[in-house]
Amino acid sequence: MSDCRIRLRNGAREFEVAGDRLFVEEMLARFAPWVQSPDPAEVAPGVPVPAGDPPRVPSSFRVQAAVSFADFLQLKAPQSPLGRLLVLAYFLEKYQYRPAYAPDELTAWWHERWPSEPLDSQLCQEAVNEGYLEWETPEALTLTYRGQMHVRDGLA
């Protein structure tokens, strides 16, 4: 599983890499000048293309690890058990790259973060009934578009 990911884009050029931090930094150092250099096909006729070394990524630039669940939870600050469940599902999909997950997996993550509060099985059903989660397979849940937007837009 990747713990770092970066994407650079310059006109038609795009570079994306994911992996452990050292690998991502190595690939960034290797390919960033190519992404940042001007593409002769994109320069208007008559405009000189700068000669010399292509621009470099500043030495102060560092790849950061993916957001932790604790940080994401603090950012979203859900106030209700349903909000917590949806933030957890969103985190699993977007940051752990899990497109679907069994209710037992949600329960395991829930108990790691809130050991004194049991995850009521009715809560998952409530999320399904409200249209925030759906059954991807008979054994696995996934967020609906409505669920994604609910978490992304601040649990409104």
Backbone as CSV, one residue per row, in Angstrom:
resi,resn,N_x,N_y,N_z,CA_x,CA_y,CA_z,C_x,C_y,C_z
1,MET,0.844,-1.177,0.000,0.000,0.000,0.000,0.889,1.241,0.000
2,SER,0.514,2.251,-0.752,1.280,3.479,-0.863,1.072,4.333,0.370
3,ASP,2.159,5.007,0.783,1.972,5.961,1.853,2.221,7.382,1.376
4,CYS,2.656,7.540,0.122,2.862,8.864,-0.465,2.378,8.848,-1.910
5,ARG,1.861,9.989,-2.344,1.415,10.098,-3.725,1.530,11.556,-4.144
6,ILE,1.943,11.779,-5.400,2.051,13.143,-5.911,1.674,13.149,-7.380
7,ARG,1.099,14.272,-7.814,0.754,14.462,-9.220,1.202,15.864,-9.615
8,LEU,1.923,15.937,-10.740,2.348,17.218,-11.306,1.751,17.342,-12.694
9,ARG,1.330,18.530,-13.055,0.762,18.750,-14.378,1.275,20.080,-14.904
10,ASN,1.658,20.080,-16.189,2.095,21.284,-16.876,1.580,21.180,-18.297
11,GLY,0.465,21.814,-18.573,-0.134,21.715,-19.899,-0.539,20.285,-20.182
12,ALA,-0.017,19.717,-21.269,-0.361,18.352,-21.640,0.480,17.321,-20.893
13,ARG,1.507,17.778,-20.213,2.370,16.850,-19.489,1.816,16.620,-18.089
14,GLU,1.794,15.357,-17.708,1.321,15.012,-16.376,2.167,13.869,-15.846
15,PHE,2.475,13.931,-14.561,3.291,12.920,-13.908,2.635,12.590,-12.582
16,GLU,2.419,11.302,-12.332,1.856,10.864,-11.060,2.637,9.650,-10.591
17,VAL,2.958,9.637,-9.306,3.702,8.513,-8.731,3.189,8.271,-7.316
18,ALA,3.177,6.996,-6.937,2.778,6.616,-5.587,3.709,5.522,-5.109
19,GLY,3.957,5.505,-3.832,4.824,4.489,-3.248,5.355,4.968,-1.920
20,ASP,6.417,4.313,-1.465,6.989,4.772,-0.204,7.676,6.112,-0.438
21,ARG,7.914,6.827,0.642,8.394,8.208,0.557,9.703,8.338,-0.237
22,LEU,10.677,7.478,0.013,11.957,7.588,-0.685,11.803,7.385,-2.186
23,PHE,10.983,6.415,-2.582,10.751,6.169,-4.000,10.090,7.385,-4.652
24,VAL,9.081,7.953,-4.007,8.368,9.107,-4.569,9.313,10.294,-4.696
25,GLU,10.145,10.542,-3.686,11.093,11.656,-3.767,12.115,11.437,-4.883
26,GLU,12.568,10.191,-5.065,13.522,9.877,-6.129,12.894,10.122,-7.506
27,MET,11.671,9.661,-7.711,10.989,9.842,-8.993,10.673,11.320,-9.229
28,LEU,10.327,12.037,-8.167,10.059,13.466,-8.289,11.312,14.195,-8.753
29,ALA,12.448,13.894,-8.133,13.700,14.539,-8.523,14.066,14.201,-9.969
30,ARG,13.732,13.003,-10.391,14.085,12.558,-11.743,13.190,13.157,-12.819
31,PHE,11.867,13.252,-12.565,10.939,13.631,-13.623,10.366,15.046,-13.513
32,ALA,10.481,15.707,-12.377,9.921,17.053,-12.243,10.484,18.031,-13.262
33,PRO,11.786,18.010,-13.549,12.295,18.945,-14.571,11.649,18.730,-15.936
34,TRP,11.381,17.495,-16.279,10.718,17.206,-17.564,9.302,17.774,-17.573
35,VAL,8.570,17.591,-16.478,7.197,18.101,-16.414,7.204,19.623,-16.441
36,GLN,8.164,20.243,-15.781,8.188,21.699,-15.668,8.782,22.407,-16.878
37,SER,9.503,21.697,-17.735,10.122,22.350,-18.891,9.051,22.694,-19.922
38,PRO,9.266,23.750,-20.699,8.275,24.130,-21.707,8.209,23.108,-22.838
39,ASP,7.020,22.844,-23.292,6.801,21.923,-24.413,6.819,22.759,-25.695
40,PRO,7.734,22.482,-26.630,7.803,23.288,-27.855,6.464,23.326,-28.601
41,ALA,5.668,22.290,-28.512,4.380,22.265,-29.207,3.379,23.215,-28.570
42,GLU,3.603,23.593,-27.307,2.654,24.460,-26.600,3.058,25.935,-26.647
43,VAL,4.251,26.231,-27.146,4.725,27.611,-27.201,4.190,28.256,-28.476
44,ALA,3.644,29.461,-28.335,3.102,30.177,-29.494,4.221,30.485,-30.488
45,PRO,3.899,30.507,-31.794,4.919,30.819,-32.805,5.539,32.193,-32.554
46,GLY,6.837,32.266,-32.708,7.539,33.532,-32.530,8.000,33.783,-31.106
47,VAL,7.523,33.023,-30.149,7.943,33.204,-28.758,9.166,32.326,-28.526
48,PRO,10.259,32.912,-28.087,11.465,32.106,-27.896,11.303,31.129,-26.719
49,VAL,11.833,29.938,-26.923,11.840,28.947,-25.842,13.099,29.177,-25.033
50,PRO,12.979,29.360,-23.713,14.170,29.644,-22.906,15.187,28.512,-23.009
51,ALA,16.442,28.909,-23.129,17.517,27.921,-23.190,18.078,27.725,-21.786
52,GLY,18.855,26.696,-21.635,19.490,26.456,-20.339,18.779,25.356,-19.573
53,ASP,19.107,25.299,-18.313,18.543,24.254,-17.468,17.042,24.466,-17.268
54,PRO,16.299,23.375,-17.305,14.869,23.507,-17.023,14.659,23.871,-15.555
55,PRO,13.520,24.432,-15.235,13.275,24.797,-13.838,13.342,23.563,-12.937
56,ARG,13.757,23.774,-11.726,13.904,22.689,-10.754,12.893,22.854,-9.623
57,VAL,12.581,21.737,-9.007,11.731,21.769,-7.821,12.572,22.331,-6.689
58,PRO,12.050,23.274,-5.913,12.847,23.838,-4.820,13.301,22.751,-3.848
59,SER,14.476,22.933,-3.285,15.003,21.933,-2.355,14.158,21.848,-1.091
60,SER,13.384,22.885,-0.811,12.537,22.862,0.384,11.282,22.012,0.182
61,PHE,11.006,21.621,-1.067,9.811,20.817,-1.347,10.012,19.409,-0.811
62,ARG,9.048,18.915,-0.046,9.099,17.566,0.504,7.766,16.879,0.277
63,VAL,7.834,15.614,-0.024,6.624,14.815,-0.175,6.120,14.476,1.219
64,GLN,4.841,14.679,1.445,4.271,14.353,2.744,3.524,13.040,2.657
65,ALA,3.541,12.313,3.741,2.801,11.054,3.801,1.314,11.352,3.724
66,ALA,0.556,10.348,3.311,-0.901,10.497,3.239,-1.443,10.853,4.610
67,VAL,-2.580,11.496,4.625,-3.197,11.933,5.867,-3.557,10.718,6.727
68,SER,-3.362,10.852,8.021,-3.732,9.771,8.943,-5.222,9.870,9.251
69,PHE,-5.773,8.763,9.727,-7.188,8.777,10.082,-7.454,9.774,11.205
70,ALA,-6.551,9.853,12.184,-6.738,10.799,13.291,-6.781,12.234,12.766
71,ASP,-5.888,12.578,11.827,-5.876,13.933,11.264,-7.140,14.200,10.444
72,PHE,-7.549,13.205,9.658,-8.749,13.377,8.841,-9.987,13.523,9.727
73,LEU,-10.032,12.753,10.796,-11.147,12.834,11.734,-11.194,14.206,12.395
74,GLN,-10.041,14.724,12.759,-9.982,16.050,13.361,-10.417,17.120,12.351
75,LEU,-10.031,16.959,11.101,-10.408,17.906,10.055,-11.922,17.933,9.841
76,LYS,-12.536,16.753,9.777,-13.968,16.666,9.502,-14.824,16.860,10.745
77,ALA,-14.335,16.480,11.914,-15.011,16.661,13.200,-16.488,16.257,13.178
78,PRO,-16.779,14.998,12.890,-18.187,14.581,12.888,-18.777,14.628,14.293
79,GLN,-20.029,15.046,14.394,-20.668,15.210,15.695,-21.595,14.058,16.055
80,SER,-21.970,13.248,15.092,-22.920,12.163,15.352,-22.272,10.825,15.009
81,PRO,-22.804,9.726,15.551,-22.281,8.405,15.168,-22.391,8.153,13.665
82,LEU,-23.474,8.606,13.031,-23.609,8.435,11.585,-22.509,9.209,10.851
83,GLY,-22.222,10.417,11.297,-21.142,11.206,10.708,-19.800,10.517,10.855
84,ARG,-19.551,9.924,12.023,-18.298,9.188,12.233,-18.184,8.006,11.284
85,LEU,-19.281,7.284,11.128,-19.281,6.122,10.231,-18.983,6.553,8.794
86,LEU,-19.576,7.642,8.357,-19.362,8.111,6.992,-17.944,8.629,6.787
87,VAL,-17.393,9.316,7.785,-16.002,9.774,7.696,-15.068,8.574,7.616
88,LEU,-15.352,7.542,8.394,-14.556,6.322,8.356,-14.633,5.665,6.977
89,ALA,-15.826,5.543,6.424,-15.996,4.935,5.095,-15.274,5.768,4.030
90,TYR,-15.393,7.082,4.111,-14.729,7.970,3.149,-13.210,7.798,3.235
91,PHE,-12.680,7.749,4.450,-11.245,7.578,4.633,-10.772,6.259,4.030
92,LEU,-11.516,5.194,4.267,-11.136,3.891,3.717,-11.094,3.923,2.192
93,GLU,-12.064,4.583,1.585,-12.116,4.622,0.117,-11.069,5.550,-0.474
94,LYS,-10.959,6.748,0.056,-10.107,7.761,-0.579,-8.645,7.695,-0.173
95,TYR,-8.362,7.280,1.058,-6.983,7.304,1.530,-6.381,5.919,1.746
96,GLN,-7.203,4.909,1.886,-6.715,3.545,2.011,-6.964,2.753,0.729
97,TYR,-7.557,3.395,-0.266,-7.825,2.804,-1.588,-8.624,1.511,-1.483
98,ARG,-9.655,1.532,-0.653,-10.526,0.379,-0.469,-11.879,0.712,-1.089
99,PRO,-12.198,0.218,-2.260,-13.466,0.569,-2.905,-14.692,-0.017,-2.214
100,ALA,-14.515,-1.093,-1.456,-15.618,-1.709,-0.717,-15.036,-2.366,0.525
101,TYR,-15.873,-2.528,1.552,-15.410,-3.037,2.839,-16.559,-3.729,3.534
102,ALA,-16.235,-4.788,4.240,-17.238,-5.545,4.980,-17.600,-4.781,6.252
103,PRO,-18.805,-4.967,6.739,-19.173,-4.330,8.014,-18.205,-4.685,9.150
104,ASP,-17.633,-5.899,9.112,-16.660,-6.279,10.149,-15.416,-5.402,10.098
105,GLU,-14.996,-4.992,8.900,-13.846,-4.093,8.768,-14.163,-2.721,9.350
106,LEU,-15.365,-2.239,9.082,-15.772,-0.960,9.668,-15.779,-1.060,11.190
107,THR,-16.256,-2.178,11.699,-16.307,-2.380,13.145,-14.902,-2.385,13.742
108,ALA,-13.965,-3.049,13.078,-12.580,-3.093,13.573,-11.971,-1.688,13.620
109,TRP,-12.138,-0.908,12.547,-11.629,0.472,12.528,-12.323,1.306,13.594
110,TRP,-13.628,1.119,13.737,-14.415,1.873,14.719,-13.874,1.623,16.123
111,HIS,-13.634,0.348,16.465,-13.178,0.004,17.814,-11.761,0.495,18.088
112,GLU,-10.952,0.663,17.046,-9.626,1.247,17.229,-9.733,2.699,17.682
113,ARG,-10.674,3.420,17.096,-10.793,4.856,17.387,-11.699,5.148,18.571
114,TRP,-12.786,4.405,18.689,-13.757,4.634,19.765,-14.014,3.321,20.518
115,PRO,-13.040,2.867,21.306,-13.180,1.561,21.957,-14.332,1.477,22.944
116,SER,-14.728,2.578,23.528,-15.808,2.533,24.525,-17.199,2.623,23.895
117,GLU,-17.254,2.919,22.595,-18.547,3.040,21.915,-18.706,1.910,20.898
118,PRO,-19.645,1.027,21.111,-19.846,-0.049,20.131,-20.481,0.498,18.853
119,LEU,-20.120,-0.108,17.729,-20.731,0.248,16.448,-22.008,-0.553,16.303
120,ASP,-23.110,0.105,16.390,-24.412,-0.549,16.291,-24.662,-0.966,14.839
121,SER,-25.072,-2.216,14.645,-25.334,-2.694,13.281,-26.467,-1.900,12.636
122,GLN,-27.320,-1.320,13.447,-28.403,-0.487,12.915,-27.864,0.789,12.270
123,LEU,-26.686,1.215,12.698,-26.096,2.432,12.136,-25.752,2.233,10.657
124,CYS,-25.194,1.078,10.323,-24.906,0.786,8.908,-26.197,0.749,8.109
125,GLN,-27.216,0.144,8.664,-28.494,0.073,7.967,-29.106,1.463,7.807
126,GLU,-28.950,2.298,8.819,-29.443,3.675,8.728,-28.735,4.425,7.599
127,ALA,-27.412,4.223,7.494,-26.645,4.875,6.427,-27.102,4.390,5.052
128,VAL,-27.431,3.102,4.945,-27.948,2.567,3.684,-29.327,3.162,3.398
129,ASN,-30.188,3.189,4.407,-31.544,3.724,4.230,-31.532,5.205,3.853
130,GLU,-30.569,5.955,4.391,-30.468,7.388,4.094,-29.812,7.651,2.737
131,GLY,-29.265,6.609,2.108,-28.642,6.769,0.792,-27.181,7.154,0.833
132,TYR,-26.522,7.032,2.001,-25.110,7.375,2.115,-24.200,6.190,1.783
133,LEU,-24.641,4.984,2.115,-23.901,3.764,1.806,-24.783,2.861,0.968
134,GLU,-24.147,1.957,0.232,-24.892,0.946,-0.509,-24.099,-0.347,-0.488
135,TRP,-24.787,-1.438,-0.750,-24.137,-2.742,-0.794,-23.517,-2.923,-2.172
136,GLU,-22.185,-2.931,-2.232,-21.452,-3.166,-3.478,-21.609,-4.633,-3.892
137,THR,-21.487,-5.501,-2.899,-21.733,-6.935,-3.052,-22.570,-7.332,-1.843
138,PRO,-23.071,-8.560,-1.786,-23.841,-8.947,-0.599,-23.041,-8.877,0.705
139,GLU,-21.703,-8.823,0.628,-20.870,-8.789,1.830,-20.155,-7.468,2.061
140,ALA,-20.194,-6.538,1.109,-19.354,-5.342,1.215,-20.133,-4.065,0.905
141,LEU,-19.869,-3.060,1.710,-20.484,-1.737,1.557,-19.543,-0.796,0.812
142,THR,-20.121,0.255,0.253,-19.346,1.331,-0.356,-20.154,2.623,-0.228
143,LEU,-19.462,3.741,-0.276,-20.147,5.036,-0.226,-20.858,5.316,-1.544
144,THR,-22.011,5.924,-1.446,-22.691,6.409,-2.638,-22.141,7.798,-2.959
145,TYR,-22.540,8.322,-4.091,-22.141,9.690,-4.432,-22.651,10.657,-3.364
146,ARG,-23.865,10.425,-2.911,-24.437,11.281,-1.867,-23.593,11.223,-0.596
147,GLY,-23.131,10.034,-0.221,-22.287,9.882,0.958,-20.952,10.593,0.798
148,GLN,-20.356,10.481,-0.395,-19.082,11.162,-0.646,-19.235,12.675,-0.527
149,MET,-20.283,13.206,-1.140,-20.502,14.650,-1.117,-20.835,15.130,0.302
150,HIS,-21.542,14.323,1.053,-21.885,14.671,2.424,-20.624,14.863,3.265
151,VAL,-19.673,13.951,3.130,-18.426,14.055,3.896,-17.546,15.153,3.316
152,ARG,-17.414,15.184,2.003,-16.546,16.177,1.355,-16.981,17.602,1.654
153,ASP,-18.283,17.829,1.684,-18.791,19.184,1.883,-18.990,19.536,3.346
154,GLY,-18.403,18.775,4.237,-18.402,19.182,5.638,-19.511,18.599,6.481
155,LEU,-20.051,17.465,6.104,-21.096,16.796,6.886,-22.315,17.694,7.073
156,ALA,-22.660,18.431,6.032,-23.795,19.364,6.090,-25.110,18.638,6.122
